[in-house]
Amino acid sequence: MLGLRDIDLMGNYNPKVDDIQESAEITYESANSFFDSNEANLQRIVRLIKTGELSSPKEIYAKKQTAVSMLAECCEMYLKALFLYENRNSGKTCKELWEILEAKMKEEKKRKDKNGNTIYYLVDDNDHETPLKHPDGTIIYTYAKVDSTGAIINDDDGNPIYVDKLGKEYKYNKRGKAVVTNGHALDRLVELLSSESRLLLETRMLTIPMNTTEKNGTVSILDVLQNKGLLSTTEHISQDQFAGWLDQHKKSFEEARYPGQRKYDTSIEFMYHLQTQIRAVAQYRMTPKDNQKFTVTDEELAKLPPEIRQLASFHSSFLSEELIKLIASDDNVKQKIIDLFSQQYILPSDISANEFYNLIKTMKTKEILYISYICYLIKNYFNLDFSNFEKNDEENKDTYQAMKIAGILKEIKFTPSQFVGFCIQLKSSFNVPINSNTLTKLFEILKAKLGYDPYEIAKNEYIDFYKKDKEMLKYYNNYKFKK
């Protein structure tokens, strides 16, 4: 069995600590190790609480403080790695860059507002550490009240008047404690990021809900469109909250190591959100995957129609750089996007970005709408009432035909995604119109091949439709269809 001594014997790598690239990579890998450990630790805490093995408030508090400390350390490692990577061609040595990091972390100074006056924050009279907060969760900062020229306004006693962001006034001796940039360095390390990385991080922190951060751990083309100002974004936390939380948790790494000595207000949810999104930015900047190597130009982005906002709002999972470039270069495709999203048609929600790309590229607008209609019927088939539709009812003939096709697809276990893929294959191979007439003819071929009507298949019978694709298409090719 592999033991700890064996691991020590394996760790004989000699890192090139004077090489900026290698120093950044090793720091990044260390951060990834912290991330993996944090994932396992948080899952274990949740499991213990669920099973009742962890129920003591004292024990939960201690584990929470430790978890926050580990999350903050992970954030710090990613930020350091990214700083080194972004400054690898700055002309400075690796040692000089580390000295900048160390100096920034040790820096102690009072934070100033735009007028150069010290910023304060309110604390409880009985607890001089924990900041008081506004109803929206942001820390109550106070600023010296100034006139239109920036001059400080004093009260009748000659002391400066202080106000918070809501305009509430405070006396000089009630202005709170000065905001000092000491303690944990999260906020200052964020300031060291390049403008592109910082904007990307702040945008993701503000627009991704904290309770969905696990599902949004990688940078996509959506981020590019947001950062270019092409998409309107919905903030789930405000800029004030982000800055306040950074300030509130900047001491988390140091303070959380003394849970029995100091009381400090921490949030695992926020720190996990921050860790995940810093990791996403670091991964994108340092080790981008093939689908993250975006080459879309500002000129191409300028050609996108306003409807791209609707696409991103209702179907962000459809976005890909390949699609963006196609829309920008093909006026017919651009018109399809305008037609589809100016009316906000119901499109299949459970298809991939690649499937949507191929739909837009190969299908006409009316074919996309027809496919979407059938997908809707497949997905909701057992919740819809077709009892009033008869086979020979001319008024509802199209609906009956679509219902019958959806029923066949439902019986043979076709998902909307599989149906979309099949239609794309059909269109690409034979360039036939995708509509009820074509699909009805196809099922007639299937009926002749099988010897019975697939619509009458017993509920408990299963046909592996995909295995018959090639054989069906061979028969299908012998028929002529109206184009």
C-alpha angles and dihedrals in degrees: 000000000000110000137191091261089056090053090051090052090051093052096081098124114133107214121211095233092176091060110089095205093051093043089053092047094049091047089049092050090049089053089051089053090052089049092053091047091049091051091053093044095049092046089051092050091050091048093049091050092048093050092045093241088119112045108125110111088215093054092044090051092051093048091046092054091048092048092051090049091053092047091051091049090052091051090050093052093050092048092050092048091050092048091053092046095048091050098043091112097039095106092246122119122246089251091053092051092051089049089054090052093048093047091049091051093050094044114122121188139131115262115243133207125228090278093054095253124134117263119224135193129211122244133187112267089232095045116042095186109051113077120230116238142213118243089263090061098254121131115259104246120183127209133191108265111242137186127234091283094052094253116144115253115224131204125237090279092056095252123128117262116228128208136187127221091275092056096252111150127228132192119246094256091048097050093106132225125330115255105242122188097227133110119045114018104220096115093045094046089052088054089058093060121104114264090252094052094043092050090048092050095046092047092052093044092051100041105036112079111238091232091059099043092111089061093048103052100127135063115246140177086273089070091052091053092046094049090049088056093243094122130055108229131206113226114223091184125022127242087250091055092048093050091043094050091048089052093044093051100036089100094045096105093052100034097044090060089068103050092151093048107041134032114219133169109240136167123211091191094057094043091049090049090049093047092050095048095043087051090050092053094045092049092048094048099040107029108016117184120231092262090052097056093100116192099170109135131221087246091057092046090052089060094058116112121239088251088076084083091060091047091052093044098050103025110021089154089067093063120107134152088245090058093046091053091047092052091048094049103040121059092195091056090046089054090051090055090048092049094046100044103032085067095035093228117194106261127183107279098196103060127103128254089249092053091050090048091054091046091054092043100047107026135072117236093255090050092052089050091049092050089048090051093052091046089053091050092048093050095045099029099123092045095055127086115224096161093114095054117092128194094242097039101122093194092059098027095119092048092049091049092049090046092052092049091049089048092054091048091048092051093050090050098250113164121208088253092053091047092052090049091049092050091050090051091048093050095045094048101043107010092226123154112267105228142111094280092056094046092045090053089048092053090048087058088050090048091053091048095047098037096233140063109272089211089067093053112137114256093243096048120098128202119190095225096182093059088059096050097100094042092047092049090052090057091039091058091063092064129079121227132190111253 
